[in-house]
Amino acid sequence: MLSARYPLNPLERFYRIDQTLDGPGYVSLDTLCKTLEVSRATLKRDIAYMRDRLNAPIVYDRFEGGYRLDRTKDRNGPRYALPGLWFSADEIHALMTMNALLQELDPTGFIGGEVRPLMRRLERVLSRAKAPVRDVLLRVRIVGSLGRPVKLQWFQTVGAAVMAGRRLEIAYAGRHRNRRTTREVSPLRLVFHRNNWYVDAWCHHADDFRTFAIDAIERATSLDKKVKRVSLKEVDLRLGGGYGIYKGERLQWATLHFDAQAAVWVAAEQWHPKQEGRSLQDGTYELRVPYSEPQELIMDVLRHGEQVEVIEPVALRSEVKRRLGLAAGRYVASGAGGVRS
């Protein structure tokens, strides 16, 4: 759990005490003081207030030398509820659904770990209301595809550096040019794109903005240096205009023509926030999208096969034609059974 960067107010301390004591074991007073960064006197006043005013079932065991929440006491005594957390059953179901989505977006648990204590409390509220908690979770199905697993250690290091505003030294295995480099970067924000995690950063080696795939980071070390100060508006300006994750300032516009069968689907899709599309009289569809680096756009064009034609620019049309020719050549070189002649 991330330590508090600023002093917690009383309500925040109550929630932190609840999270810390909500487990099978006992927690010592010194551990609680260190976790909340408060004095023993302040902590004792907080515990007394939670017991007396909020009916918190906090018990102390002299033999164990610590505190815990006694949920049996909570069931049999006055109802315990922290202030400021009033949700309807529908709102709780919505939060549980969002949590299921979070588990898919955050397989490393870096973000979910902070949310999990809240989810446990919501589950208890739903259980008391006899709501089908497990049924809620089973009725949410999220199908991911083509995600590349990231190493938890490096994801946590990168994520913590983004939040703390600290530079990183990374060993990076770049796939586009198939080479490994070590560089110092200022991580600016995390990006989740097509089931994969990236970090937008200022690369001090290239002296420019770069986007790094976190799964391609082979080592990450936090440095005792503050990040280069860059506004997110500038990050968007430099990295937010192109197509997909490959972005830049030098934009071109691609014009794509889809046949009538593909038009039904493509007309309802968003390929880019600034795309321009129009349905033609013969039932076909014309789509214009901005891009800087063509890799991801080419992949999306190729997945439509014979149902799409690149009209312009000429360089993009030629590259798609070349790749389709190479693909067709594989089938020409192979026999009917897929064995090369």
C-alpha positions as CSV (number, residue, x, y, z in Angstrom):
1,M,0.0,0.0,0.0
2,L,1.2,3.5,-0.9
3,S,2.1,5.6,2.1
4,A,0.2,8.9,2.6
5,R,1.9,11.9,1.0
6,Y,-0.1,14.3,3.0
7,P,-1.5,14.2,6.6
8,L,-4.8,12.2,6.8
9,N,-7.9,14.0,8.0
10,P,-9.9,12.2,10.8
11,L,-12.3,10.6,8.3
12,E,-9.5,9.3,6.2
13,R,-7.8,7.9,9.3
14,F,-11.1,6.1,10.2
15,Y,-11.1,4.4,6.8
16,R,-7.4,3.5,7.1
17,I,-7.9,2.0,10.5
18,D,-10.9,0.0,9.2
19,Q,-8.8,-1.3,6.3
20,T,-5.8,-2.2,8.4
21,L,-7.8,-4.0,11.1
22,D,-10.0,-5.9,8.6
23,G,-8.0,-9.1,8.6
24,P,-7.5,-12.4,10.4
25,G,-4.7,-11.2,12.8
26,Y,-4.0,-8.5,15.3
27,V,-2.3,-5.2,14.6
28,S,-0.1,-3.6,17.2
29,L,-0.5,0.1,18.3
30,D,2.9,0.9,17.0
31,T,2.2,-0.6,13.5
32,L,-1.1,1.4,13.3
33,C,0.8,4.6,14.3
34,K,3.4,4.0,11.6
35,T,0.7,3.2,9.0
36,L,-1.3,6.3,9.7
37,E,1.7,8.5,10.6
38,V,0.1,9.8,13.8
39,S,1.0,9.7,17.5
40,R,-0.2,7.1,19.9
41,A,-2.4,9.6,21.6
42,T,-4.1,10.6,18.4
43,L,-4.6,6.9,17.4
44,K,-6.1,6.0,20.8
45,R,-8.6,9.0,20.5
46,D,-9.5,7.8,17.0
47,I,-10.2,4.2,18.2
48,A,-12.2,5.5,21.1
49,Y,-14.3,7.6,18.8
50,M,-14.9,4.8,16.4
51,R,-16.0,2.5,19.2
52,D,-18.2,5.0,21.0
53,R,-19.8,7.0,18.1
54,L,-19.6,4.6,15.1
55,N,-20.1,1.3,17.0
56,A,-16.9,-0.1,15.5
57,P,-16.3,-3.6,16.8
58,I,-12.6,-3.0,17.6
59,V,-11.3,-5.3,20.2
60,Y,-7.9,-5.4,21.9
61,D,-6.1,-8.6,23.0
62,R,-3.5,-8.2,25.7
63,F,-1.9,-11.6,24.9
64,E,-1.7,-10.8,21.2
65,G,-0.7,-7.2,21.9
66,G,-2.9,-5.7,19.2
67,Y,-6.3,-4.7,17.8
68,R,-8.6,-6.3,15.3
69,L,-12.2,-6.0,14.1
70,D,-14.5,-8.6,15.6
71,R,-17.2,-9.1,13.0
72,T,-19.1,-11.5,15.3
73,K,-19.6,-8.5,17.6
74,D,-20.7,-6.4,14.6
75,R,-23.4,-8.9,13.8
76,N,-24.8,-9.2,17.3
77,G,-24.4,-5.6,18.4
78,P,-25.3,-2.1,17.1
79,R,-24.7,-1.7,13.4
80,Y,-21.3,-0.4,12.5
81,A,-21.0,2.0,9.6
82,L,-18.3,4.5,8.6
83,P,-19.6,8.0,7.8
84,G,-19.7,9.3,4.2
85,L,-20.2,5.9,2.5
86,W,-23.9,5.8,1.7
87,F,-24.7,3.7,-1.4
88,S,-27.9,2.3,-2.7
89,A,-28.0,-1.4,-3.7
90,D,-28.0,-0.4,-7.4
91,E,-24.9,1.8,-6.8
92,I,-23.1,-1.0,-5.0
93,H,-23.9,-3.4,-7.8
94,A,-22.5,-0.8,-10.3
95,L,-19.3,-0.5,-8.2
96,M,-18.9,-4.3,-8.0
97,T,-19.3,-4.4,-11.8
98,M,-16.6,-1.7,-12.2
99,N,-14.4,-3.8,-9.9
100,A,-14.7,-6.8,-12.2
101,L,-13.6,-4.6,-15.1
102,L,-10.7,-3.3,-13.0
103,Q,-9.5,-6.9,-12.4
104,E,-9.2,-7.3,-16.1
105,L,-7.5,-3.9,-16.7
106,D,-5.2,-4.3,-13.8
107,P,-4.0,-8.0,-13.7
108,T,-0.9,-7.0,-11.7
109,G,-3.1,-5.8,-8.8
110,F,-1.2,-2.5,-8.6
111,I,-4.4,-0.4,-8.6
112,G,-6.8,-3.1,-7.5
113,G,-4.9,-3.6,-4.3
114,E,-6.0,-0.1,-3.1
115,V,-9.6,-0.7,-4.1
116,R,-9.9,-4.2,-2.6
117,P,-10.7,-3.1,1.0
118,L,-13.6,-1.0,-0.3
119,M,-14.9,-3.9,-2.3
120,R,-14.8,-6.2,0.7
121,R,-16.9,-3.7,2.7
122,L,-19.4,-3.4,-0.2
123,E,-19.7,-7.2,-0.3
124,R,-20.5,-7.2,3.4
125,V,-23.2,-4.6,2.9
126,L,-24.7,-6.5,0.0
127,S,-24.6,-9.8,2.0
128,R,-26.5,-8.2,4.9
129,A,-29.1,-7.1,2.4
130,K,-29.2,-10.7,1.1
131,A,-28.1,-9.5,-2.4
132,P,-26.5,-12.2,-4.6
133,V,-22.9,-10.9,-4.5
134,R,-21.4,-13.9,-6.2
135,D,-24.2,-13.8,-8.8
136,V,-23.4,-10.2,-9.6
137,L,-19.7,-11.0,-10.3
138,L,-20.6,-14.1,-12.4
139,R,-22.9,-12.0,-14.6
140,V,-20.0,-9.8,-15.7
141,R,-17.9,-11.4,-18.4
142,I,-15.0,-9.4,-19.9
143,V,-13.2,-11.0,-22.8
144,G,-9.7,-9.7,-23.4
145,S,-7.6,-10.4,-26.4
146,L,-3.9,-10.3,-27.5
147,G,-2.8,-8.8,-24.1
148,R,0.9,-9.1,-23.4
149,P,1.6,-10.0,-19.7
150,V,3.7,-7.5,-17.7
151,K,6.0,-8.3,-14.8
152,L,4.5,-7.1,-11.6
153,Q,7.8,-5.8,-10.3
154,W,8.4,-3.4,-13.2
155,F,4.7,-2.4,-13.4
156,Q,4.8,-1.4,-9.8
157,T,8.0,0.5,-10.2
158,V,6.8,2.4,-13.2
159,G,3.4,3.1,-11.6
160,A,4.9,4.3,-8.3
161,A,7.3,6.6,-10.2
162,V,4.4,8.1,-12.2
163,M,2.5,8.8,-9.0
164,A,5.5,10.1,-7.1
165,G,6.9,12.2,-10.0
166,R,10.3,10.4,-10.0
167,R,12.6,9.5,-12.9
168,L,13.4,6.0,-13.9
169,E,16.3,4.2,-15.5
170,I,14.9,1.4,-17.7
171,A,16.4,-1.4,-19.8
172,Y,14.1,-1.5,-22.8
173,A,13.7,-4.2,-25.5
174,G,12.3,-2.2,-28.4
175,R,10.5,-4.5,-30.8
176,H,10.1,-2.1,-33.7
177,R,13.9,-1.9,-34.3
178,N,14.7,-5.1,-32.4
179,R,17.3,-3.6,-30.1
180,R,17.9,-3.2,-26.4
181,T,18.8,0.2,-24.8
182,T,19.2,1.6,-21.3
183,R,17.8,5.1,-20.9
184,E,16.7,7.6,-18.3
185,V,13.1,8.7,-18.6
186,S,10.6,10.9,-16.8
187,P,7.3,8.9,-16.7
188,L,4.3,11.1,-17.2
189,R,1.3,8.9,-17.3
190,L,0.1,5.3,-17.7
191,V,-1.9,4.3,-20.7
192,F,-4.0,1.1,-21.2
193,H,-4.5,0.5,-24.9
194,R,-5.9,-2.7,-26.5
195,N,-5.3,-4.8,-23.4
196,N,-1.7,-3.7,-23.0
197,W,0.0,-1.2,-20.7
198,Y,2.2,1.7,-21.8
199,V,3.9,4.6,-20.2
200,D,4.1,8.0,-21.9
201,A,7.4,9.6,-20.9
202,W,10.0,12.2,-21.6
203,C,13.1,10.3,-22.8
204,H,16.3,12.1,-21.6
205,H,18.3,9.9,-24.0
206,A,16.4,11.0,-27.1
207,D,15.5,14.4,-25.6
208,D,11.9,13.9,-26.8
209,F,8.6,12.3,-25.9
210,R,8.3,8.6,-26.2
211,T,5.8,5.9,-25.4
212,F,7.1,2.6,-23.9
213,A,5.4,-0.7,-23.7
214,I,5.7,-1.8,-20.1
215,D,5.9,-5.5,-21.0
216,A,9.1,-4.6,-23.0
217,I,10.8,-3.2,-19.9
218,E,13.3,-5.7,-18.7
219,R,14.5,-3.7,-15.7
220,A,13.3,-0.5,-14.0
221,T,15.1,1.4,-11.2
222,S,13.6,4.5,-9.5
223,L,16.0,7.4,-9.4
224,D,16.2,10.1,-6.8
225,K,15.5,12.8,-9.4
226,K,12.2,14.7,-10.1
227,V,10.6,14.2,-13.5
228,K,10.9,16.8,-16.2
229,R,8.0,19.2,-15.7
230,V,5.6,18.8,-18.6
231,S,1.9,19.5,-18.6
232,L,-0.5,16.8,-19.7
233,K,-1.9,19.2,-22.2
234,E,1.5,19.2,-23.9
235,V,1.7,15.4,-23.7
236,D,-1.6,15.2,-25.5
237,L,-0.4,17.7,-28.1
238,R,2.7,15.7,-28.8
239,L,1.4,12.1,-28.3
240,G,-2.3,12.4,-28.6
241,G,-3.0,13.3,-32.2
242,G,-2.0,10.3,-34.3
243,Y,-3.6,6.9,-34.7
244,G,-3.6,4.3,-31.9
245,I,-0.6,4.1,-29.6
246,Y,1.9,5.2,-32.3
247,K,1.5,9.0,-32.3
248,G,3.4,12.2,-33.1
249,E,3.1,15.8,-34.4
250,R,3.6,15.1,-38.1
251,L,0.1,13.9,-39.0
252,Q,-1.1,12.6,-42.3
253,W,-4.7,11.7,-43.3
254,A,-5.5,8.3,-44.6
255,T,-8.6,7.8,-46.8
256,L,-10.1,4.3,-46.7
257,H,-12.9,2.9,-48.8
258,F,-15.0,0.0,-47.4
259,D,-17.4,-2.1,-49.4
260,A,-21.1,-2.3,-48.5
261,Q,-20.8,-5.4,-46.3
262,A,-18.0,-3.9,-44.2
263,A,-19.7,-0.4,-44.2
264,V,-22.4,-1.6,-41.8
265,W,-19.8,-2.3,-39.1
266,V,-17.2,0.4,-39.8
267,A,-19.8,3.2,-39.8
268,A,-20.5,2.4,-36.2
269,E,-16.8,2.1,-35.1
270,Q,-14.6,4.8,-33.7
271,W,-11.1,4.3,-35.2
272,H,-10.0,7.8,-34.0
273,P,-11.6,10.6,-32.0
274,K,-11.1,13.0,-34.9
275,Q,-12.1,10.7,-37.7
276,E,-14.3,11.8,-40.7
277,G,-16.7,9.3,-42.2
278,R,-19.5,9.4,-44.8
279,S,-21.8,6.8,-46.3
280,L,-21.8,6.8,-50.2
281,Q,-24.8,6.4,-52.5
282,D,-23.8,2.9,-53.5
283,G,-23.8,1.7,-49.8
284,T,-20.1,1.8,-49.4
285,Y,-18.3,3.9,-46.7
286,E,-15.4,6.3,-46.8
287,L,-13.4,6.8,-43.6
288,R,-10.6,9.4,-43.1
289,V,-8.3,9.1,-40.0
290,P,-5.1,11.0,-39.0
291,Y,-1.9,9.1,-38.3
292,S,1.8,9.7,-37.9
293,E,3.3,6.2,-37.7
294,P,1.5,3.7,-40.0
295,Q,2.1,0.4,-38.1
296,E,-1.1,0.1,-36.2
297,L,-3.3,1.6,-38.9
298,I,-1.9,-0.9,-41.4
299,M,-2.8,-3.8,-39.0
300,D,-6.3,-2.5,-38.8
301,V,-6.6,-2.1,-42.5
302,L,-5.3,-5.6,-43.2
303,R,-7.8,-7.2,-40.8
304,H,-10.6,-6.2,-43.2
305,G,-8.9,-8.0,-46.1
306,E,-10.6,-7.6,-49.5
307,Q,-13.3,-5.4,-48.0
308,V,-11.2,-2.2,-47.8
309,E,-9.1,-0.2,-50.2
310,V,-6.6,2.5,-49.2
311,I,-7.2,5.5,-51.5
312,E,-4.5,7.8,-50.1
313,P,-1.8,8.7,-49.3
314,V,0.2,6.9,-52.0
315,A,2.9,5.7,-49.6
316,L,0.3,4.0,-47.3
317,R,-1.5,2.5,-50.3
318,S,1.8,1.1,-51.6
319,E,2.8,-0.4,-48.3
320,V,-0.6,-2.1,-47.8
321,K,-0.4,-3.4,-51.4
322,R,3.1,-4.8,-50.8
323,R,2.0,-6.6,-47.6
324,L,-1.0,-8.1,-49.2
325,G,1.2,-9.3,-52.1
326,L,3.6,-11.0,-49.6
327,A,0.6,-12.6,-47.9
328,A,-0.8,-13.9,-51.2
329,G,2.7,-15.1,-52.1
330,R,2.7,-17.5,-49.1
331,Y,-0.4,-19.2,-50.5
332,V,1.0,-19.4,-54.0
333,A,4.2,-20.9,-52.8
334,S,2.3,-23.5,-50.7
335,G,0.4,-26.5,-52.0
336,A,-3.3,-27.1,-51.4
337,G,-2.5,-28.8,-48.2
338,G,-0.4,-25.9,-46.9
339,V,2.9,-27.5,-47.7
340,R,5.4,-25.4,-49.6
341,S,6.3,-26.8,-53.1
